């Protein structure tokens, strides 16, 4: 599945459809979600105060461990571990975890790409660090998806339903109490997407 | 009474004092002075016949002088709420663009303005909006909402109402609106495409016309004193105004001004503000507590009310 291979926005009035498509595009860019979404369909019915969205996600990588983002080297004589960063984007998460485990006083950053930890058992700790989970993209994706859904929905639609299962995401929002058929319709939209859309 | 023309001067800080001195000699007024780094922006009112003199001075200083038709107009930019759905784009873009021709804008986010059935405005909010000269409501992308649902927010608004929204509608379609401008709907990006900027230009032009109409209406029964003159007298007689850090400590309106000083401490001194002709400000205007913070709102009475004008 390519990213955004299906991107449908449906509304009764064509010009409004274009406005809304732009809003969704902007928010996808702002939250850096575009690469994670394979197919998306949004249906707008302002006359019913209804907003429906179905999303099929692409495979987003598995958990990221320290070994994925950095090289770890134990220095038994100097009683320290040197971590050489390979992927800078995960530094905040990595540092957070390290601070929690060793305390800020024991960690220094001589330069942008290096983190030095002083510890009594460098070899054992280095082995542990290699498999330590640094970040879980799925968790981050979930947060971003919910944020995205709330941002693109018209603001007054405060009654919301959402379902997030595997790579499927459904979001229905309205101003009135939700009707069961609206949720079913969104489910049907998702099925349609799974089959590859109308085209 | 001399007719005053509003102009905006943009130039270097160097020697800009010459321009201010010249303006004082000619009997014009400085409405606002903003210094950013080495640049200075002066919004000023110049006596009509002396405009060429000021232009000459501005050319000597290598500055630029442009007409600023919205000078002395305080505009409320009302967004349904202050959530990220409406801000910073497009409501802030609208407010920012209205400042180019000299207007002072205030952003007002309603507490419960969002939604179709559930949107409403509070008495306090309506009174606050009514303190301004013109209200600009920034709405979304659905014509159904703009035509059928949102106009209930206009109830109780007595000043001219301008509406912006996404779809291309006619002003007559939106009940209660004095002007509708399309192509400025809900967006999540800065308004900088050609069609968006030209829509903003259209908005400025339309609001300029509305302000002109109000001025024309006023000319039939002029104000007892020019707001700009009151401004100058306050600057001279209440020196504390210089310690106020707001960008516009004295905000001009078409029929009055907002003084950004605490009401309880200063309203008596403003009431006793004296003019050369021997009258007090309290005789010429209504001075009340503003709904905005604890400021002072001065609404100048018309000549027919007071019996004379100075």
HADDOCK unambig.tbl for C-alpha pairs under 7 A between the chains (distance, minus, plus):
assign (segid A and resid 16 and name CA) (segid B and resid 141 and name CA) 6.09 0.50 0.50
assign (segid A and resid 16 and name CA) (segid B and resid 142 and name CA) 6.34 0.50 0.50
assign (segid A and resid 16 and name CA) (segid B and resid 167 and name CA) 6.75 0.50 0.50
assign (segid A and resid 19 and name CA) (segid B and resid 141 and name CA) 6.67 0.50 0.50
assign (segid A and resid 23 and name CA) (segid B and resid 187 and name CA) 5.62 0.50 0.50
assign (segid A and resid 23 and name CA) (segid B and resid 188 and name CA) 5.76 0.50 0.50
assign (segid A and resid 26 and name CA) (segid B and resid 188 and name CA) 5.74 0.50 0.50
assign (segid A and resid 26 and name CA) (segid B and resid 189 and name CA) 6.55 0.50 0.50
assign (segid A and resid 27 and name CA) (segid B and resid 188 and name CA) 6.71 0.50 0.50
assign (segid A and resid 46 and name CA) (segid B and resid 142 and name CA) 7.00 0.50 0.50
assign (segid A and resid 46 and name CA) (segid B and resid 144 and name CA) 6.97 0.50 0.50
assign (segid A and resid 47 and name CA) (segid B and resid 144 and name CA) 6.84 0.50 0.50
assign (segid A and resid 151 and name CA) (segid B and resid 85 and name CA) 6.35 0.50 0.50
assign (segid A and resid 155 and name CA) (segid B and resid 85 and name CA) 6.52 0.50 0.50
assign (segid A and resid 155 and name CA) (segid B and resid 114 and name CA) 6.01 0.50 0.50
assign (segid A and resid 155 and name CA) (segid B and resid 115 and name CA) 6.37 0.50 0.50
assign (segid A and resid 156 and name CA) (segid B and resid 114 and name CA) 4.74 0.50 0.50
assign (segid A and resid 156 and name CA) (segid B and resid 115 and name CA) 3.47 0.50 0.50
assign (segid A and resid 156 and name CA) (segid B and resid 116 and name CA) 6.90 0.50 0.50
assign (segid A and resid 157 and name CA) (segid B and resid 115 and name CA) 6.41 0.50 0.50
